[in-house]
């Protein structure tokens, strides 16, 4: 995961924020994300709000769209040998 910090838009997110984005993309709820990461639902919500601010988006649907259009292609580029 260190590679992703060196490239493009993903350098904006912390490791924890990136973990939460990935779990959200898997379709997990805030409660499920909290249980998996051993943090409160309130903390998940607060981190999501930070992510939204950093990426200038406003909700989960926009984050999922952002992921598909910008983050996933970037990850595919960085993981190519």
Buried (B, 14 or more C-beta within 10 A) or exposed (E): EEEBBEEBEBEEBEEBBBBBBEBBBEEBEBEBBBBBBEBEBEBBEEBBEBBBEEBEBEEBEEBBEBBEEBBEEBBEEBEEE
